[in-house]
C-alpha cells in the first residue's frame, strides 16, 4: 500500500475536509500509532496505521457518497445550526455517513448543492484554482439591456475585486421590466452574483443555482436529493483531476 498524506487519510475517512484536517494536525489533535503528529507532510499507510483524532480511532470509509441536492430558499448551507435555523443537516439526519457540503448557497438562494463524504473532492471542488463553472437562473425586476449584459461580461469592480460573468443569456422576458436571466461564472465569492446585479442597480427576486461544474440539477425537486450517476462522477473527477 502506498503511503498517504495524513490530511488525506483523515479526509478520506470523513473526519473533515482536507483543509480542516490540516488544522486538526497543526493543533496537535491527531496521533498515529500513539505518536502525536504536527507535520502536515507526514505520510502513513492507512491500512496498517492506527490514526486517532482527540484520542478516538478513525475508521477508513469503504464507500463514498456523492449526492446532488436542491436546497430550498430559507435553508442555510451548514450541516447543523446552534440557533435552530433550517439547515442542510435537517434533510440528511437519517443517513449514517458524515457528509460535507461542497460550496455554499446563501440563505435566500436555492438550487443545486453537492454533498459527499469524500474530503479530497470537497477540498478540490471549492478551491479557486480548479475554477468550477457555476450556472445560475436569476429572476430580476428592472430593465435589462444589452449594455447590462456587456457590463457583466466585461466585469464589474466590487469591494473585493473584479467579478466577471462568462456567459449571460435572457431566458425569458415577462415584460420589459421582469426577466429570467441565466448567468455562468467561475467565481465562488460571497453573494457574488447578487452583488453583480446590485452594481447594475437591478433587483434580484430569485436566484437558483442549476449547475455546478458538470453536474446539473436536472429534474431534482426542491428539498430532494439524488445520487450522482457514473457519468457525472467521471466528468467531475476529470474536472478536478482526481482520476
Secondary structure, DSSP 8 states (H G I E B T S, - for coil): ---EEHHHHHHHTTSS-HHHHHHHHHTT-EEETTEE---TT-EE-TTT--EEETTEE----SS--EEEEEE-TT-BSSS--TT---BGGGGSTT--S--EEES---TT-EEEEEEES-HHHHHHHH-GGG---EEEEEEEES---HHHHHHHHH-EEETTEEE--SEEEEEEEEETTEEEEEEEE----TTHHHHHHHHTT-EEEEEEEEEETTEE-TT--TT-EEE--HHHHHHHHHHTT--
